[in-house]
């Protein structure tokens, strides 16, 4: 909206008088209002900040933090842009490694560098040059707010002085010399490196699934709790952990099953202080003579546990919690016929004597039929020992301060979907009918679809966590948060079933099949994507759907860009468990002032090799969409808000000048 030549009439002022009087409290004079207009006009004419989109992190902490530290290769590009051929490839690599890991790299440099003062002088000047480049698209005010208090004034002086002027050159040289002579160089270098990292990524969007599979979801959450600007669109794995933190016992059992399946018990025990000893003791006693062969660790590329006692115990715990999970799930399914999940009631279909199970009238041999805790006459009843384990895990999850803190941050920064800058973000799917129309889902006797469905689901998730289970809706929400993990009408899952039991106990691959909803087959249809975008009110000439959930099988030639560029699937397999399936190790989608680019990552070796050997993630950049002209802040959602503020301030200015509102003296 262009307000520069718009005539503001007394009638327009009168219409907004109440609001303008409130606004005058913040800007009590013509000078104050004018200054703010100038400031906002300057901001909206700066290039838009860079947004980074990541999905399906699944606990891969080291790869995630490296992608943040190197801004998906953007910092490397900035260093090359600033120094060109002035620095050779090895020198640029050393500088980049310092920016990514300043404290660790400084330790190595100080042990090897003979003339440290000379190195400090050169490096500080290089870092200032890079910092000037990455800060150039922001106002001084925004940069200032990002600065560490200890060095705020000094960094501002170095960033904004023109060193080409003789007097200023001497001035900045003295500043740097003094930083070195007062032995503050290490702290100052660290501050500059962290600032470069922060300014290179303006906004971080995570399209779900922080948890499960990898060893470090709690470390990822520690980073995010202190990150400057991020949001999350909840995935089914996040919702599972949110349900566990809310005290849903089935969610708790599923979370524990995952950590035993992937050998990640340290996430719960060390990361969140959750006591798994009662489960371990019970499993060792109950399955003492059982090899638990079907419950061994799921192999992950590059990771092994060699201790046979540990492997045996994990398998026993894995089987014990799986049986508990199947029983708990059945109790909820029977209590909630509206979930329509009777096909998941399988324990009563087992013929223990013959070692077979009957499904849809057909008999299948069981690979394991040793179930000492299952009473064939009442297969879904927990034993007293199992009840005690469930009770102890329940208390432990509810009592974990760190887990509750992390989950509250996920609530604070997240929702089921986000619309930002003409992009619709969600984790998995929008339930559809076979003809591509929005599918209606019944919840508590009322039907929802599309946007209304995701909003209702988000409301129920919050109800499950934040409210006591007293009313029918609150009781339903406590159960429904588990349904969202694996229910066929869940927009966070959207598959016919989750075939956990069949994958454990039956050989028939057809029974393992989890048929996906129609969204996954229709999402390459541009008309369907446009219909979904219309449903969510996404406007703009270049609008997109961005989601994850289903890994893109790059090895089989699958393209993450679908529907003629309208939809981008950015689950490239961050989790090591998916590397063999996808052939890569994740995507980052970047949206900067020039347009969209997709960065495809190869597997990350380790943080140690990145520091010691400068081994960066090898990434390939694919241009997805280029803008005909550079996008500015005024072209973004935030810019449109600022333009509206400018319009209001101009009305206030006019009100002052014609006397409809009086200026106030500020003492």
N, C-alpha and C positions, 0 to 999 in steps of 0.2 A: 504494500500500500504506500503510495506516494502522497505525503501530507505537506510537502514543501509549499505548494501553491494553493492550498485549500483555504478558503475564506472561513474564518470561525465567527459565527454570528452570536449575538446575545442569547438568542433562543437555544442554540446548541449548548451554551454555557449553563443556562438555567436548567436545562434538561439533566445535566450532570452535576448540578450544584452541590449536592450532598457529598458526592465522592470527591469533588475538587476541593471542598473545604477540608476534608480529611487529608488529601494530598498536600495541602498547604502547610500542614504541621511538619511535614518532612522537608518541604521547600518553601520557607516562609517569605522569601523575597524574590524579586525579579532576577537578581543576580544568581541566586541559588538555583532557580528553575532553568535559567539560561545555561548555566554551567553543566547541569545534568543533561540537557538536550544536546549540547555539544559533545559530551562524553558518549552518550548513547549513539548519536549519529556516527561517531568515529568507530565504535564497536561494530555496528551492523555493516560497515564497509570494509571490515577485515576478512581475510579468507576463513572459511569454516574450519573448525578443528577436526582432527582425524579421529574417526570412530573405528574401534576394533571389535569384531564379532568372533566369538569362540563358542564351540559347542562340545558337549559330551567329553568333559575333561577326565571323568572317572578316576579321580585320585592321583593322576600323574603329575605330582608336585614339581619335580625337577624340570620336566619339559615345559610345564605351564609357566613357572617363574622365569625360565630362560626366554620364552616367547615374549613375556612382559618386559624383561630387561633389554632385549634387543629390538623390541617393538616390531616383531615379525620381519626383521631385516631392514626396517626403516632407518635405524641409527647407522647401520653400515652404509646405506645409501647417502645419508646426510654427511657422514665423514668423507666419503668419496667426492661428494658435491662441493664440500668446503675446500678440500685440499687437492683434489684432482691428481696431477702427477707430482705435486710437491712432496708427497709421502709415497713411498713404494708400498706394495701390497702387504709386506710383513709389518711395516710401521703402522699402516692403517689397522691391521689385525690386532696389534698390540694396544693401540689406542681404544679400539672397540671393546676389547676384553676388559680394559680398565674401566670403561664406562659401565659395562654390564656388572662387573664384580669388583668395585673399587677397593674394599677393605682387603679382600683376599689377594688381589693382584699387587697391591702396595706391599704386602708382606713379602712376596716373591721378588719384587723389584729391589727393595731395600737390602735383601740378602745378596743380590747379584750386582747391583750398580756401584761402580767405583766412584763416580762423581755425581753424588746424589743431588747436590744443589743445582747443578747444570740440568739434570733430568727434570727436577721440579720446575725450573724456569721454563723450559721448553714445553713441558706437559701442561702447565697452567695456562700458558698462552694458547695452546691448541684447544684445550677444553673451553676456554672463554669463547673462542671462535665458533666452536660447534654449538655452544649454548646460545650465542647471538643468533645463529641460524634457526634453531628450533623455536626460539622465543619470538621470532619476528612476526608471527601471525597473531600474536596476542597483544592486548593492551598492557601498558606498564603496570596498571593496577592488578590485572590478573596474574601477571608474572610475580609481582610483589607478594601477593597472597600465597603463592606457591613456595616462597623462599623460606629456608630455615631461619629462625629469628637470630641465631648467633651471627650469621654472615649476611643478613639481609641487606644492610647498607652497602657493604663492600661489593657484593655481587651486582647490585643495581648500578654502582659507579662503573664497574668494569663492563657491564653489558651495554650501557647507554652512552658512554663517552666515545667521541670520535678520535681514535688514535692516530689518524692521519695529520691532525694538527700538532705542531711541534710541542707546544706547551702541554697539551693533553697526553701526548705520548710519554713524556717524562713523568707526568702525574700517574698514569697507569703502571708504568714500570716500577715506580717507587712503591705502589700498593703491592705488587707481586713480590718485589724484593723483601718487603716488610713481612708479608705472609710467611716467606721462607725463613727469614732471620728469627722470627718469633716462634718458630717450630710449630706453626699451625697449618703447614702445607697438607699434611695427611687428612686432617679434618676438613679442610677447605676443598681438597680434591674430591673427597667423598660427597660433600654437599653438592658440588657442581655436577658430579656424575648422576646423583639421585635426581637432581633438578632436570637434567637432560632426559632421563627416563620418563619422568613425570610429564614433561611438556610434549613429548613425542606422541603420547597417547592421551587424547583429550577425554574420551569417553570409552569405557569398556562394557560391551554387552555380552553376557554369557547366556546362551540359549539352552540351559538346562544340563542336568546330570553332572554335578560336581562329585557325587559320592559313588562308592562301590568300585570293586576290581583293583584299583591302584592302592599303593601304600600310604599316600599322603593327602587325603581329602581334608584332614584337620589342618595341615600346613597351608593348603590352598585357602581355607577359610581364614586362617590367621592373616594372610596377605590381604584378603579382601576386606577384612574388618578395618584395615588401616588404609585402604586404597582411596584415592581422591574422588573418583567419579565412576560408579559402576551400577549396573542393574542385572537382574536375572529373570529369565522366564522359566518357571519351575518345570523340571522334567520328572518323569515317573520315579527315577531313583532319588531325586531330592524329596519328592512327596513321601516316598517310603520312609526316609529318615525323619521328615517332619512328623509323620505319623508315629514313629517310634518315640520321638521326643515328646509327643502329646500323650503317650501312654497306651497306644494301641498295641496289644500283645502280639498280634499277627505281624505287624510291621517290625516289631522288635525281633521276633523269631526270624523273619526274612533277612534283616540286617545281620544278625549273628550267623545265619547260614552263609551269607556272602563272604564274611571275613574268614570263616573256616574253610570255605571252598577255595579261596584264593590265597590262603596263608597270611591273611592280614589282621590277625587278632591283635596286633600291636596298635592298630588304629583305635580299637575300643579300649584296650587295657592301658596302654601308655598315653594315647592321645586324649582319651576322654575319661580315664579313670573308672571304667566299667568292669566290674569283677566277673570274670568268666570261670573262676575256680570251681564254683558249685556245679556248673555244667560239665567241666572237665572231669571232676570226681565221679559224677553220675555216669558219664559216658564210659569211663574206664571200667567201672564196676559192671554196668549193664551189658557192655559189648566186649567183655574181657576175652571171650572165646570166638569173637566174630572178626574176620579179617577186614570187614567193611571195605571190600575191594572197589565197590562202585562209588565210594565217597572219598577217593584220593584227591590230592590237589589238582586243580585244573592247570595244565602246563601253560606258562607264560614265557614267551621268547626272552632269553637272557636271564631268567630268574629260576633258581633251584633251591630247595631245602634238602640238605643231604642227611641230616640226622634222622635215622629210622624211627627212633622213639617219638620225636616230634611229629613226623609224618603219620605215625600210627595214632597218636593222640588226636591230631587234627581230623583224621578220618572218622574216628569214633565220635568226636564232638559234632562233626558235620552230620553224621547219620542221626544222632540223638536229637539235634535241633530240627532236622528235616521232618522227622516223625511228629514231633511236637507241633511244628508248623502246620502239617496236613490236618492234624486234629483240630487245632484252633480255627483254621480256615473253614472246616466243615461246620463247626458250631455257628459261625457267623452266617454261612450260606443257608443253613437251616433256619436261622432266626430272620434272615432277610430274603424271602422268596422273590422280592422285587429285583434282586441282583441277577436272577436268572442264571445261576451258576451251578445247577444240579449236576452238570456233566463233570464238575470238579470233585464230586463226592465219589471217591474211588476205593477207599480202604475197605468198605463193606462188600465190595465186588471181588475181593481176593478169596480164593479157595486155598487156605493155608496147607491143607493136607496134600493136595495135588500140585501146589506151586503154580497156579494159573490165576489169571484175572479175566473176567468177562466184561467186555466193553461193546456196547451196541449189538449185543447178541452173539459176539464172536469171542472165542477164547484165545488168550495169548499167554505164553509161558513167562513167568517172572524170573528175572535174572538173580533176584535175591528175595528170599521169603523168610528170613530170620528176623522176626519182630517180637522180641520178648515183652515189649510194653503195650502191645495191641491185644485187646480182648476181642476175639472174633464175634462174641455175642453183643458187644458194645464197643465197636472199634474206634469211636471218636471221643471216648472218655479218657481224660488225662489220668495217669496214675498219681498217687499222692506225691511221689518224688518229682514227677513232672510238674505238678501244680506248684510245688515249692520252688523249683527252678524258675518257672515263669514269674512267680511272685518276686523273687530276688532280682531277676533281670529287670522287671518292671520298676522296682524301687531304684535300681542303679541307674537306669536311663533317665528317670525323672529327676534324680538327685545329682546328675552330672552338670555342674555349673558351666563348664566349658561347652558342652554340647548344647545346652539351653541358650547360651550366649550366641553361638554360631547360628542356631536355628532362628533366633530372633532377628539376626542380621539378614538372613534369607527372607524372612517376612518383610522386614523394613525396606529392603531393596528389590523386592520381587513381586511378581504376579503371574497369572497364567499367560498373559500376552502383553505386548507393548506396541504402540504405534508411535514411531519417531521418524521425522524427516522423510515422510512418504514411504516408510518401510514398516511392514507388519511382521513382528517377531513372535514366534511361539516355538515350543520344543518339538512337538510331534505332529499332530494332525488336527484338522477340522472334520468331524464325522460327516460323511456324505452318503447319499443314496447312489444306486448304480447309474442313474441318469445324470449325476453330477450336482443334483440339488442338495441343499443342506438337510441333513438328517435330524429329525426331531428325537430328543432323548427325554424320557419321562423321569423326573426326580420329584419325589414326595407328591405324586399326583398331578404335577404340572409339567407341561412339555416345553423344552428349551432347544434352541438350535443356534449355531453360529456364534456370534458375539455374546448373545444372552446366555448361551450355554457356558462359555468360558468364564463369564462374570459370576454365574451361579456357582460353578465349581470352585472358583477362587474364594467366594464367600463361605462355602462349606468347609474348605480347608482351614480358613481363619477361625471359624466357629469351633472346629475340632481341637485346635490348639489353645485358643485364648478363653474359651468359655467352658463352664462346668457342664457335665452331661446330665441335665435335669429335664429339659423340655424334649419333646419328640424329635424336633429338628436337631437339637444338640446331640442326642443319642444317635440319631441317624448319621450325623457328621462324623462321629467317632468311628463308625463302621465304614462309612463311605470313603474315608481317607485311605483305607486299605484297598477298597474296590478300585480307586483311581490308579493303583499300582498295576493291576492285572485284569481289570474288568473290560469286557469287549466294547462297551460303550464309553469307555474313558478316553477323553481327547488326549490324555498324556500317554496312552498305550495304543488303543484302537487296533487290536487284533482279536481274532475269534476266541483265543484262549492263551493262557500261559502254561505250556506243557511241561512243567517242572517234574511232576511225578513220572510221566511217560519217558522223559529223557533219562531219568535215573534207572528205571526198572524194566523197560521194555526195549527190545531190539528193533521192532518194526518202525522204520524211519517215517512212514506215513503218519504214524501217531505222534511223531515229534513235530509235525508241521504246525506252524502258528500262522494261519491265514490272515493277512493284513486287511484292514478296511479299505473301502473304495478310494479314499483320499490318496493312498500310495500308488494306485494305478492311474488315477485321473490328474495327478498334480503336474503332468507334463502337458496338459491341455490349457492353452492360454485363456480360453473363454472361462474355464472353471476358476483359474487363478484370478481373473478379473472379477468374477462374481464374488469370490471370497474377499477380495480387496474392497469391493463396493459395500459388502456386508459390514465391514469394520470401519467404513468411512475414510479409507485411505485415499487421499487425493494427490494430484501431481502428475505431470507428464511422464515422469520416470518413477514408477512405483513398483515395489517388489514385496514378495514374501520371502522371509529368511527363516529356516528352521534346521533342525538336526535330527536326532533320535535313531535314524536308520543309517548305518555306515555306508558311504558311497564305495562301491566295489570297483576301485580304479583299475585293479588287475584285470577285470573282465570288461574294461572299456567304458564303464558307466561315467557319465558326465554330471558333475554337480550342478551345472547350470541347466535349468529346465524351462519349458514353456516360453521359448523364444526370449529368455532372459528375465522373465517375470518372477521366477522362483529360483532360489539358491539353497541347496542342501549342503551344510558345512560340517557334517559329521564325517570327518576323514579318518577317524580311528586314533584319537589321542592315546587311548588305552593300549598298552602293549598286547593285551589279549586279542586285539583286533588287527594287529599289524600284518599277520599272515593273510588275513581275509581281505584287507583293503589295499595292501601293498605300499601304503604310506603311513605317516604318523601324525595326521591331523591337518586341518586347514585353519587359516586366519583370513577372514574377509575384512578388507580395509575400505573405508569410505572417507576420502579426503576431498580437498577442494577441486581436484581434477577428475574425480569420479570413483568408480569401484575397481578394486583389483583383488584377486583371490591368490593367496600365498599357500602353496602346497609344501608341507614339511616332510623331510625324511626323518627317520628315528634319531632321537637325541642320545648321544653316547652317555655323558655324565657331566655333572657340574664340575667335578674335579678336572676332567680333561679339557673342559671349556676354559678353566682358569689357567691350568699349567701349560696347555699346548695350544690355546686359542682356538679350539675346535668349536666352531659355531654350528648351529643347525643348518644343514643344507636345505635351501628353500628355492622353489621355482615360482615365479610370479606370472600370473595370467591376467591380462587386462580384460575385465568383464564389461565395463561400460565407461566411456569417456564423455565428459561434459563438453559441449560446444564452447562454453566460456567458463571461466573459473568460478566455482561456487563460493559465495560470500556468506557471512553470518546472516545477512538479511534474507537469504534463501532457505534458512532453516526454521524449525519450529520456534527455537529460542529467539531468532531474529524477528519473527513475526510478533512475538510477545513484546520485544523491545520497541518495535515500530508502534505498537499500540500504546506503550508507555510514552513514547515521544509525542504521539497525538494528544494524549491526556495532558502532558506537560505544556504543550502549546496552547491548549485550552486554558490551563491555569495562568499561563503568561498573559493571554488575552484578557482574562478576568482581572488580573492585577492592573493592566494598562487602562481598562475602561472603568475601573473602580468597583466592579461587582464583588470583588474580594479585596480586602485591605492587606497590604504588606504588614508583617509583624517585625518589630525590632528584636533582634537576637542579641542577648548580652553574653 
